[in-house]
Amino acid sequence: MSFQPSDHIRTILKNLPLKPGVYLMKDESGEIIYVGKAKKLRNRVRSYFNASAENNPKTMALRVRITDIDFIVEENEVKALILEETLIKRHKPRYNISLKDDKRYPYIKINWQDPYPKVETTRRIIQDGSRYFGPYVAMWAVQNTLQVLRRAFPYLTCDRVITGNDPRACLFFDIKLCNAPCIGAVNNEQYRAMIGELMDVLGGKSEAVNERLANEMSAAAETLDFERAATIRDQLKAIDYITHQHRAVSPSMVEQDVIALARDKGETVIQILFIRNGKLIGSDSRSLDGTEGESDAEVLGAFVKRFYDGAEVPSEVVLPHNIEETRILERWLRDKRSGQRVTISVPQRGDKRKLVELAEENAMETLTMMRAQWEADSLKQEKALGQLQEALGLPRPPNRIECYDISTTQGTAIVASRVMFVRGVPKKSEYRRFNIRTVTHRGSDDYQSMREALTRRFNRYRQTLEEPTQATPGGEDKDETWRLLPDLLMVDGGKGQLGIAVEVLKEFDLTDKVPVVSLAKQFEEIYRPGISQPLILNRRSDALFLVQRIRDEAHRFAITNHRAKRTKLGMVSVLESVPGVGPGKRKALLKHFGNSIDAIRKASVDELVAVPGINRKLAETIKETI
């Protein structure tokens, strides 16, 4: 006997309009379990209850749970698609296809609209006049690229208002990592010309830059200016490193994303190859949920919508199969690309087809590797989470664990870190750090630092409830990591830190929603609210190994960020803080000791006196100060 919908659903199906729009299917609890769009709402929604739908297991599982259907009429299909994406992001319906890891790729951002453009990293593209280069698969790749490029193009990184009249430049000028427009060492036109060449290199158009530098290097050598020639040589090496780290693909391919998929036993992996200026600059793989019973074309179409809602849109998206509503998606992508034309193509031969096959091969290899890892790790993680649930008396397995740690040195550069573990595995895309603002006196205050970090975290939670639509044209952070509460909150420390966490949870009325514990370092004791005696887990249990790993990862992340902040402060200011050491003496010191602050710090008074311009009294002052 075929499935028969309820009288309420029948009434809705009879009266749906023949207009474009979005439909929302709900279960008996009122939860939205599926969101879709349609050119004609009546025809599309009725198709779920036709006899032909019985061939699709996913549709059959969905429709038996539907107790109500809402709809919203839109002017056209493109507006319906935009609304569909907004509602899917807000409600995360269980039967919609979704990205398992909704990460954003890092880009290099050049603030070209500013008089003296800065070079930054970002994961968000905003139409504000800036130029963006990427995407890069990992932030370390971005930082490595910038570190190399800065040797060739010494751009500024400070927050000074550039007038050209500052009395002296910072340390970066002395070590040739900034060309100091602040003191007028270069003017606005010269600085922007340098940034323009940097953008040419990032854009794969380095030929003219290389030719100019090669001519300048030859001219410097001919005039016996060997120091200048060596500097230009190093610039050419840096540019060569950047331009040759990407594989050449085809001069005819300028800006394409090549997408392919692999599927096996209910799991789906998408592989993306990023082609920019004829070169393969990177690739990445993404896992999808909710693909059971869906065709390859439906999976690819859903991925394009989910993926490009937050990623840079290229001029061409290359796919292995035709997908439904190609023209509608092209119009939607064009709007996201500020009106520039976007093409979705399915090549049958040539370079593009070879790249699709390469992406398919990589997708299958990734799926095979992921499956092997899942099979090896999932059982162990489930066991650890089950043991931890039982030991702490939690209502459910702690699949989502947040852990906080504080790193500080004598009250300076205090950093709180948050790491996230999901199903026993670190989810680094949700790691966060908090530069502590409320502890300003000399000496550390771990309690107040922890209070500030947790308060800021749960303030963000409250804001997401009060403002559920976070996607804004201005690029406001849409990260939903703040909206999801942890199954277990861990803080590094003892009873004192636990007490602070309990107070913060009480302030936000989350005491009954968020279980919290603290983990002391010395004997690995776990402290729980309202229980004076600490819990000692079995020394060989998987649960103990898990909490140790989480605590150690939080500490590592805090120390790493703290060290970076402290180093940045020290490198720029340490010599400037020494009385009697001006730009000339600072430059002489750096030159004599190989641009190393550590070498200066370790030098004896006699070694410092050997530097031109440094007398014994000043050498003793340097030793006392740094």
C-alpha positions as CSV (number, residue, x, y, z in Angstrom):
1,M,0.0,0.0,0.0
2,S,1.4,3.4,-1.0
3,F,2.1,6.1,1.5
4,Q,-0.9,8.4,2.4
5,P,-0.3,11.8,3.8
6,S,-2.4,13.2,6.6
7,D,-5.5,15.4,5.8
8,H,-3.6,18.4,6.9
9,I,-0.8,17.8,4.4
10,R,-3.3,17.0,1.7
11,T,-5.0,20.4,2.2
12,I,-1.6,22.1,2.0
13,L,-0.7,20.2,-1.3
14,K,-4.0,21.2,-2.9
15,N,-3.6,24.9,-2.1
16,L,0.1,25.5,-2.8
17,P,0.7,28.3,-5.4
18,L,2.2,27.8,-8.8
19,K,4.8,30.4,-8.1
20,P,8.6,30.4,-7.3
21,G,9.5,30.2,-3.7
22,V,10.9,28.2,-0.7
23,Y,9.2,25.4,1.3
24,L,10.0,24.4,4.8
25,M,9.0,20.9,6.0
26,K,8.5,20.3,9.7
27,D,8.2,17.3,12.0
28,E,5.8,16.7,14.9
29,S,7.9,18.8,17.3
30,G,7.8,21.8,14.9
31,E,11.5,21.4,13.9
32,I,12.4,22.3,10.3
33,I,13.8,19.1,8.8
34,Y,14.1,20.1,5.2
35,V,14.3,23.3,3.2
36,G,14.0,23.5,-0.6
37,K,13.2,25.9,-3.4
38,A,11.1,25.5,-6.4
39,K,10.2,27.2,-9.7
40,K,6.6,26.2,-9.0
41,L,5.9,25.4,-5.4
42,R,2.9,23.2,-6.0
43,N,4.6,20.9,-8.5
44,R,7.8,20.5,-6.5
45,V,6.3,19.8,-3.1
46,R,3.7,17.4,-4.5
47,S,6.5,15.3,-6.0
48,Y,7.6,14.2,-2.5
49,F,4.3,12.4,-2.1
50,N,3.9,10.9,-5.6
51,A,4.4,7.2,-6.3
52,S,7.7,7.9,-8.1
53,A,9.2,9.1,-4.8
54,E,9.1,5.6,-3.4
55,N,12.2,4.8,-5.4
56,N,14.2,7.2,-3.2
57,P,15.0,5.9,0.3
58,K,15.8,9.4,1.5
59,T,12.5,10.9,0.3
60,M,10.6,8.0,1.9
61,A,12.4,8.6,5.3
62,L,11.7,12.3,5.0
63,R,8.0,12.3,4.1
64,V,6.9,10.0,6.9
65,R,8.2,12.6,9.4
66,I,6.5,15.6,7.7
67,T,3.6,16.9,9.8
68,D,3.5,20.5,8.4
69,I,4.7,22.5,5.5
70,D,5.3,26.3,5.3
71,F,6.2,28.2,2.2
72,I,7.4,31.6,1.2
73,V,6.7,33.0,-2.3
74,E,9.5,34.9,-4.0
75,E,9.7,37.0,-7.2
76,N,11.9,34.6,-9.1
77,E,14.1,31.6,-8.8
78,V,17.3,33.4,-8.0
79,K,15.7,35.2,-5.0
80,A,14.3,31.8,-3.9
81,L,17.8,30.3,-4.1
82,I,19.2,33.1,-1.9
83,L,16.4,32.6,0.6
84,E,16.9,28.8,0.6
85,E,20.6,29.2,1.4
86,T,19.8,31.7,4.2
87,L,17.2,29.3,5.8
88,I,19.5,26.3,5.5
89,K,22.3,28.1,7.3
90,R,20.0,29.3,10.0
91,H,18.1,26.0,10.7
92,K,20.6,23.3,9.6
93,P,17.8,20.8,8.6
94,R,18.9,17.2,9.1
95,Y,17.8,16.1,5.6
96,N,19.5,18.8,3.6
97,I,23.0,18.1,2.1
98,S,25.6,20.0,4.2
99,L,29.3,20.5,4.4
100,K,30.8,18.7,7.4
101,D,33.4,21.3,7.9
102,D,32.1,24.7,6.9
103,K,35.5,26.3,6.9
104,R,36.6,29.5,5.1
105,Y,39.8,29.6,3.0
106,P,42.5,32.2,3.9
107,Y,43.3,34.9,1.4
108,I,46.0,37.6,1.1
109,K,44.2,41.0,1.3
110,I,45.7,44.2,-0.1
111,N,43.9,47.4,1.1
112,W,44.4,49.1,-2.2
113,Q,41.7,51.7,-1.4
114,D,44.0,53.2,1.3
115,P,46.7,55.8,0.5
116,Y,49.4,53.4,1.9
117,P,47.9,49.9,1.4
118,K,48.6,47.3,4.0
119,V,49.0,43.6,3.3
120,E,46.9,41.4,5.6
121,T,45.4,37.9,5.8
122,T,41.7,37.3,5.9
123,R,39.1,34.5,5.5
124,R,36.4,36.9,4.4
125,I,36.0,38.7,1.1
126,I,34.3,42.1,1.4
127,Q,33.6,44.4,-1.6
128,D,35.4,47.4,-0.1
129,G,38.0,48.2,-2.8
130,S,40.6,45.8,-1.5
131,R,42.3,43.2,-3.7
132,Y,42.3,39.6,-2.7
133,F,44.7,36.8,-3.7
134,G,44.1,33.1,-3.1
135,P,42.4,31.0,-2.0
136,Y,45.1,29.2,0.1
137,V,44.3,25.8,1.6
138,A,45.9,26.6,5.0
139,M,46.9,29.8,6.9
140,W,50.5,28.5,7.2
141,A,50.8,28.7,3.4
142,V,49.6,32.3,3.4
143,Q,52.1,33.2,6.2
144,N,54.9,31.5,4.3
145,T,54.1,33.4,1.1
146,L,54.0,36.7,2.9
147,Q,57.2,36.0,4.8
148,V,59.0,35.4,1.5
149,L,57.4,38.3,-0.3
150,R,58.2,40.8,2.4
151,R,61.9,40.4,1.7
152,A,61.2,41.5,-1.9
153,F,58.5,44.1,-1.1
154,P,59.1,45.5,2.4
155,Y,55.5,46.7,3.1
156,L,54.5,48.4,6.3
157,T,52.6,46.5,9.0
158,C,52.2,49.1,11.8
159,D,49.2,51.3,12.7
160,R,50.9,54.6,12.3
161,V,49.2,57.5,10.4
162,I,51.6,57.9,7.6
163,T,52.7,61.6,7.1
164,G,56.3,61.1,6.1
165,N,57.3,63.3,9.0
166,D,57.9,60.9,11.8
167,P,61.2,61.4,13.6
168,R,62.3,57.8,13.3
169,A,61.2,54.5,11.8
170,C,60.6,51.3,13.7
171,L,63.0,48.3,13.8
172,F,61.6,46.8,10.7
173,F,63.2,49.5,8.6
174,D,66.6,48.7,10.0
175,I,66.2,45.0,9.2
176,K,64.9,45.9,5.7
177,L,61.4,44.6,6.2
178,C,59.7,48.0,5.8
179,N,60.6,50.8,3.4
180,A,59.5,53.4,6.0
181,P,57.1,55.8,4.3
182,C,56.5,57.0,7.9
183,I,59.8,59.0,7.8
184,G,59.6,59.8,4.1
185,A,62.1,57.2,3.0
186,V,59.7,56.6,0.1
187,N,56.8,58.7,-1.0
188,N,53.2,57.7,-1.7
189,E,53.8,57.1,-5.4
190,Q,56.8,54.9,-4.8
191,Y,55.1,52.9,-2.0
192,R,52.0,52.2,-4.1
193,A,54.2,51.2,-7.1
194,M,55.9,48.7,-4.9
195,I,52.6,47.3,-3.7
196,G,51.4,47.2,-7.3
197,E,54.4,45.0,-8.2
198,L,53.7,42.8,-5.2
199,M,50.1,42.3,-6.6
200,D,51.5,41.5,-10.0
201,V,53.7,38.7,-8.5
202,L,50.7,37.3,-6.5
203,G,48.6,37.4,-9.7
204,G,51.2,35.4,-11.6
205,K,52.4,38.3,-13.7
206,S,56.0,38.7,-12.5
207,E,57.8,38.9,-15.8
208,A,57.9,42.7,-15.9
209,V,59.0,42.9,-12.3
210,N,61.7,40.4,-12.8
211,E,63.0,42.2,-15.9
212,R,63.1,45.6,-14.1
213,L,64.9,44.1,-11.1
214,A,67.4,42.2,-13.3
215,N,68.3,45.4,-15.1
216,E,68.7,47.3,-11.8
217,M,70.9,44.5,-10.4
218,S,73.2,44.6,-13.5
219,A,73.4,48.4,-13.2
220,A,74.3,48.2,-9.5
221,A,77.0,45.7,-10.2
222,E,78.5,47.8,-13.0
223,T,78.8,50.8,-10.6
224,L,80.3,48.5,-8.0
225,D,77.3,48.9,-5.7
226,F,77.5,45.3,-4.6
227,E,75.4,45.7,-1.5
228,R,72.5,47.0,-3.7
229,A,73.1,44.3,-6.2
230,A,73.0,41.6,-3.5
231,T,69.7,43.0,-2.1
232,I,68.1,42.9,-5.6
233,R,69.4,39.4,-6.1
234,D,67.6,38.3,-2.9
235,Q,64.4,40.0,-4.1
236,L,64.6,38.0,-7.4
237,K,65.1,34.8,-5.4
238,A,62.0,35.5,-3.3
239,I,59.9,36.2,-6.4
240,D,61.2,33.1,-8.1
241,Y,60.3,31.0,-5.1
242,I,56.7,32.3,-5.1
243,T,56.1,31.9,-8.8
244,H,57.6,28.4,-9.1
245,Q,55.8,26.8,-6.2
246,H,52.6,26.4,-8.3
247,R,52.2,23.9,-11.1
248,A,51.6,25.3,-14.6
249,V,48.4,23.9,-16.1
250,S,47.4,25.8,-19.2
251,P,47.9,29.4,-20.4
252,S,44.2,29.4,-21.5
253,M,42.9,28.7,-18.0
254,V,42.8,32.0,-16.1
255,E,40.4,31.6,-13.2
256,Q,38.7,28.2,-12.7
257,D,37.6,26.0,-9.8
258,V,37.6,22.4,-11.0
259,I,35.3,20.2,-8.9
260,A,34.8,16.5,-8.7
261,L,33.4,13.9,-6.3
262,A,33.8,10.4,-5.0
263,R,31.2,8.3,-3.2
264,D,31.2,5.1,-1.4
265,K,28.9,3.4,1.2
266,G,27.0,6.6,2.0
267,E,30.1,8.8,2.3
268,T,30.8,11.6,-0.1
269,V,34.0,13.6,-0.7
270,I,34.3,16.7,-3.0
271,Q,37.7,17.7,-4.4
272,I,38.4,21.3,-5.5
273,L,41.4,22.3,-7.7
274,F,42.0,26.1,-7.7
275,I,43.4,27.4,-11.0
276,R,44.6,31.0,-11.2
277,N,46.5,32.6,-14.1
278,G,47.2,29.3,-15.7
279,K,48.6,27.6,-12.6
280,L,47.3,25.1,-10.1
281,I,47.7,27.1,-6.8
282,G,46.1,24.7,-4.4
283,S,43.5,22.0,-3.8
284,D,41.3,20.9,-1.0
285,S,38.7,18.2,-0.2
286,R,35.4,18.6,1.7
287,S,33.1,15.9,3.2
288,L,29.3,16.1,2.8
289,D,26.5,14.9,5.1
290,G,23.0,14.0,3.9
291,T,23.9,12.7,0.5
292,E,22.2,9.3,0.8
293,G,19.7,8.7,-2.0
294,E,20.8,11.8,-3.9
295,S,22.1,11.6,-7.5
296,D,25.6,12.9,-8.3
297,A,24.0,15.9,-10.1
298,E,22.0,16.8,-7.0
299,V,25.0,16.5,-4.7
300,L,27.1,18.7,-7.0
301,G,24.4,21.3,-7.3
302,A,23.9,21.4,-3.5
303,F,27.7,21.7,-3.0
304,V,28.0,24.6,-5.4
305,K,25.3,26.4,-3.4
306,R,26.8,25.7,0.0
307,F,30.4,26.2,-1.0
308,Y,30.1,29.5,-2.9
309,D,27.9,31.1,-0.3
310,G,31.2,31.8,1.6
311,A,34.0,31.3,-0.9
312,E,35.5,33.4,-3.7
313,V,33.6,32.9,-7.0
314,P,35.9,32.3,-10.0
315,S,35.0,33.2,-13.6
316,E,34.4,29.5,-14.4
317,V,33.3,26.5,-12.4
318,V,34.2,23.2,-14.0
319,L,32.2,20.1,-13.2
320,P,32.2,16.4,-14.1
321,H,28.4,16.2,-14.7
322,N,25.6,18.5,-15.8
323,I,23.5,19.8,-12.9
324,E,20.0,21.0,-12.7
325,E,19.2,24.7,-12.8
326,T,22.7,25.6,-14.3
327,R,21.5,28.9,-15.6
328,I,19.9,29.9,-12.3
329,L,23.1,29.0,-10.5
330,E,25.1,31.0,-13.0
331,R,23.0,34.1,-12.3
332,W,23.3,33.6,-8.6
333,L,27.1,33.2,-8.8
334,R,27.2,36.3,-11.1
335,D,25.5,38.4,-8.4
336,K,28.0,37.1,-5.8
337,R,30.8,38.1,-8.2
338,S,29.6,41.7,-8.4
339,G,27.9,41.3,-11.7
340,Q,30.8,39.7,-13.5
341,R,30.0,36.7,-15.8
342,V,30.3,33.2,-14.4
343,T,30.2,30.0,-16.4
344,I,29.4,26.5,-15.3
345,S,31.0,24.0,-17.7
346,V,31.2,20.3,-18.2
347,P,34.3,19.5,-20.4
348,Q,34.4,16.4,-22.5
349,R,38.0,16.6,-23.7
350,G,41.2,18.7,-23.4
351,D,43.0,20.2,-20.5
352,K,39.9,20.9,-18.5
353,R,38.7,17.3,-18.8
354,K,42.1,16.0,-17.6
355,L,41.9,18.3,-14.6
356,V,38.4,16.9,-13.8
357,E,39.9,13.4,-13.9
358,L,42.7,14.5,-11.7
359,A,40.2,15.9,-9.2
360,E,38.2,12.7,-9.3
361,E,41.3,10.6,-8.7
362,N,42.2,12.8,-5.7
363,A,38.7,12.7,-4.3
364,M,38.7,8.9,-4.4
365,E,42.2,8.7,-2.7
366,T,41.0,11.2,0.0
367,L,37.8,9.1,0.6
368,T,39.9,5.9,0.9
369,M,42.3,7.5,3.4
370,M,39.4,9.1,5.4
371,R,37.6,5.8,5.6
372,A,40.7,4.0,6.9
373,Q,41.2,6.7,9.5
374,W,37.6,6.7,10.5
375,E,37.6,2.9,11.0
376,A,40.8,3.1,13.1
377,D,39.9,6.1,15.2
378,S,36.1,6.1,15.6
379,L,35.8,3.1,17.9
380,K,38.6,4.4,20.2
381,Q,37.1,7.9,20.4
382,E,33.6,6.5,21.1
383,K,35.0,4.5,23.9
384,A,36.8,7.5,25.4
385,L,33.7,9.7,25.2
386,G,31.6,6.9,26.7
387,Q,34.0,6.5,29.6
388,L,34.1,10.2,30.2
389,Q,30.3,10.5,30.1
390,E,30.0,7.7,32.7
391,A,32.8,9.1,35.0
392,L,31.3,12.6,35.0
393,G,27.6,11.6,35.1
394,L,26.9,13.5,31.9
395,P,23.4,13.2,30.3
396,R,24.9,12.4,26.9
397,P,28.4,11.7,25.4
398,P,30.5,14.9,25.3
399,N,30.8,15.0,21.5
400,R,31.5,18.8,21.7
401,I,34.2,19.8,24.2
402,E,35.5,23.3,24.7
403,C,38.7,23.8,26.8
404,Y,40.2,27.1,27.9
405,D,43.7,27.9,29.0
406,I,45.5,31.1,30.0
407,S,49.1,32.0,29.1
408,T,50.8,35.0,30.7
409,T,54.2,36.4,31.7
410,Q,54.1,38.9,34.5
411,G,50.8,40.4,33.4
412,T,52.0,41.3,29.9
413,A,50.6,39.9,26.6
414,I,48.0,37.8,28.4
415,V,46.3,35.4,26.0
416,A,43.4,33.0,26.6
417,S,42.9,30.2,24.2
418,R,39.9,28.0,23.4
419,V,40.3,24.7,21.6
420,M,37.4,22.6,20.3
421,F,37.2,18.8,20.1
422,V,34.3,17.3,18.2
423,R,33.7,13.6,18.7
424,G,37.1,13.3,20.3
425,V,39.0,15.0,17.5
426,P,40.4,18.5,17.4
427,K,38.5,20.9,15.2
428,K,41.1,23.6,14.5
429,S,38.8,25.7,12.4
430,E,36.9,26.5,15.7
431,Y,40.0,27.3,17.8
432,R,39.9,30.9,19.1
433,R,42.1,33.2,21.2
434,F,41.2,36.1,23.4
435,N,43.7,38.9,24.0
436,I,42.9,39.8,27.6
437,R,41.9,43.4,28.1
438,T,40.8,43.7,31.7
439,V,44.0,42.7,33.4
440,T,46.3,45.7,33.0
441,H,48.2,45.8,36.3
442,R,51.7,44.3,36.6
443,G,51.4,40.7,37.7
444,S,49.1,38.0,36.4
445,D,45.5,37.3,37.4
446,D,44.5,34.0,35.9
447,Y,41.0,34.2,37.6
448,Q,40.1,37.5,36.0
449,S,41.6,36.5,32.7
450,M,39.5,33.3,32.7
451,R,36.4,35.3,33.7
452,E,36.9,37.7,30.8
453,A,37.5,34.9,28.2
454,L,34.4,32.9,29.3
455,T,32.3,36.0,29.5
456,R,33.2,37.1,26.0
457,R,32.6,33.6,24.7
458,F,29.0,33.4,26.1
459,N,28.3,37.0,25.2
460,R,28.8,35.8,21.6
461,Y,26.4,33.0,22.3
462,R,23.8,35.4,23.6
463,Q,24.3,37.7,20.5
464,T,23.7,34.8,18.1
465,L,20.4,34.1,19.8
466,E,19.3,37.7,19.7
467,E,20.6,38.2,16.1
468,P,20.1,34.8,14.4
469,T,20.9,36.1,10.9
470,Q,24.6,36.7,10.8
471,A,25.3,36.8,7.1
472,T,25.5,40.5,6.2
473,P,26.7,42.3,3.0
474,G,29.4,44.0,5.2
475,G,31.0,40.6,5.8
476,E,30.0,40.2,9.5
477,D,31.3,37.0,11.0
478,K,28.9,34.2,10.2
479,D,30.8,31.6,12.2
480,E,28.3,29.6,14.1
481,T,30.8,28.2,16.5
482,W,29.5,30.6,19.2
483,R,25.9,29.5,18.8
484,L,26.6,25.8,19.6
485,L,26.9,25.1,23.3
486,P,29.5,22.5,24.4
487,D,28.5,19.2,25.8
488,L,31.4,19.7,28.2
489,L,33.3,22.9,29.2
490,M,36.8,22.3,30.5
491,V,39.1,24.9,32.1
492,D,42.7,24.4,32.9
493,G,43.3,24.8,36.6
494,G,41.9,23.8,40.0
495,K,39.0,24.8,42.2
496,G,39.5,28.5,41.7
497,Q,39.2,28.4,37.9
498,L,36.2,26.1,38.2
499,G,34.5,28.5,40.5
500,I,35.0,31.3,38.0
501,A,33.5,29.2,35.2
502,V,30.5,28.3,37.4
503,E,29.9,32.0,38.1
504,V,30.0,32.9,34.4
505,L,27.6,30.1,33.5
506,K,25.2,31.2,36.2
507,E,25.4,34.7,35.0
508,F,24.2,33.5,31.5
509,D,21.6,31.0,32.9
510,L,23.5,28.1,31.4
511,T,24.2,26.1,34.6
512,D,21.8,23.4,33.6
513,K,22.8,23.4,30.0
514,V,26.6,23.3,30.0
515,P,28.4,20.8,32.3
516,V,31.8,22.2,33.5
517,V,34.9,20.7,35.0
518,S,38.5,21.8,35.7
519,L,41.6,19.8,35.2
520,A,44.5,20.3,37.5
521,K,48.0,19.8,36.1
522,Q,49.9,18.1,38.9
523,F,48.0,14.9,39.5
524,E,45.4,15.2,36.7
525,E,42.6,15.7,39.1
526,I,39.2,16.6,37.7
527,Y,37.2,19.1,39.9
528,R,33.4,19.2,39.5
529,P,30.9,21.8,40.8
530,G,29.5,21.1,44.3
531,I,31.9,18.1,44.9
532,S,34.9,18.7,47.2
533,Q,36.8,15.6,46.3
534,P,38.5,15.5,42.9
535,L,37.9,12.7,40.4
536,I,40.9,10.7,39.5
537,L,40.4,8.8,36.2
538,N,42.0,5.4,35.7
539,R,45.6,6.0,34.6
540,R,45.3,3.7,31.6
541,S,41.8,4.8,30.5
542,D,41.0,6.2,27.1
543,A,39.0,9.0,28.9
544,L,42.1,10.2,30.7
545,F,44.2,10.2,27.6
546,L,41.5,12.3,25.9
547,V,41.2,15.0,28.6
548,Q,45.0,15.1,28.8
549,R,45.2,15.6,25.0
550,I,42.6,18.3,25.1
551,R,44.3,20.1,28.0
552,D,47.7,19.9,26.4
553,E,46.4,21.1,23.1
554,A,44.8,24.1,24.8
555,H,48.1,24.9,26.5
556,R,50.0,24.5,23.3
557,F,47.7,26.8,21.4
558,A,47.8,29.4,24.2
559,I,51.6,29.4,24.4
560,T,52.0,29.6,20.7
561,N,49.8,32.7,20.4
562,H,51.2,34.3,23.5
563,R,54.8,33.8,22.2
564,A,53.8,35.3,18.9
565,K,52.3,38.4,20.6
566,R,55.1,38.8,23.0
567,T,57.8,38.4,20.2
568,K,56.0,41.0,18.1
569,L,56.0,43.5,20.9
570,G,59.6,42.8,21.8
571,M,61.1,42.9,18.3
572,V,59.7,46.3,17.5
573,S,60.2,48.0,20.8
574,V,63.0,46.5,22.8
575,L,65.9,48.6,21.3
576,E,63.7,51.7,21.1
577,S,63.1,51.5,24.8
578,V,66.9,51.8,25.7
579,P,67.8,55.4,26.7
580,G,70.4,56.8,24.5
581,V,69.9,54.4,21.6
582,G,68.6,56.3,18.6
583,P,68.1,55.1,15.0
584,G,71.8,55.4,14.1
585,K,73.1,53.3,17.1
586,R,70.2,50.9,16.7
587,K,71.2,50.3,13.1
588,A,74.8,49.9,14.1
589,L,73.9,47.3,16.8
590,L,71.8,45.3,14.5
591,K,74.4,45.3,11.7
592,H,77.1,44.3,14.1
593,F,75.1,41.4,15.6
594,G,73.5,40.1,12.5
595,N,70.0,41.6,13.0
596,S,69.6,39.4,16.1
597,I,68.1,40.7,19.4
598,D,69.2,37.6,21.1
599,A,72.8,38.1,20.1
600,I,72.7,41.7,21.4
601,R,71.1,40.4,24.7
602,K,73.9,37.8,25.1
603,A,76.8,40.1,24.2
604,S,79.1,41.2,27.0
605,V,79.7,44.9,27.8
606,D,83.1,44.7,26.0
607,E,81.5,43.2,22.9
608,L,78.9,46.0,22.9
609,V,81.6,48.7,23.3
610,A,83.2,47.3,20.1
611,V,80.2,48.6,18.2
612,P,80.8,52.1,16.6
613,G,79.1,54.8,18.7
614,I,78.5,52.6,21.8
615,N,80.5,53.7,24.9
616,R,80.9,51.7,28.1
617,K,78.2,53.6,30.0
618,L,75.7,53.1,27.1
619,A,76.7,49.4,26.8
620,E,76.0,48.9,30.5
621,T,72.6,50.6,30.1
622,I,71.8,48.2,27.2
623,K,72.7,45.2,29.3
624,E,70.5,46.4,32.2
625,T,67.6,47.3,29.9
626,I,67.3,44.3,27.6
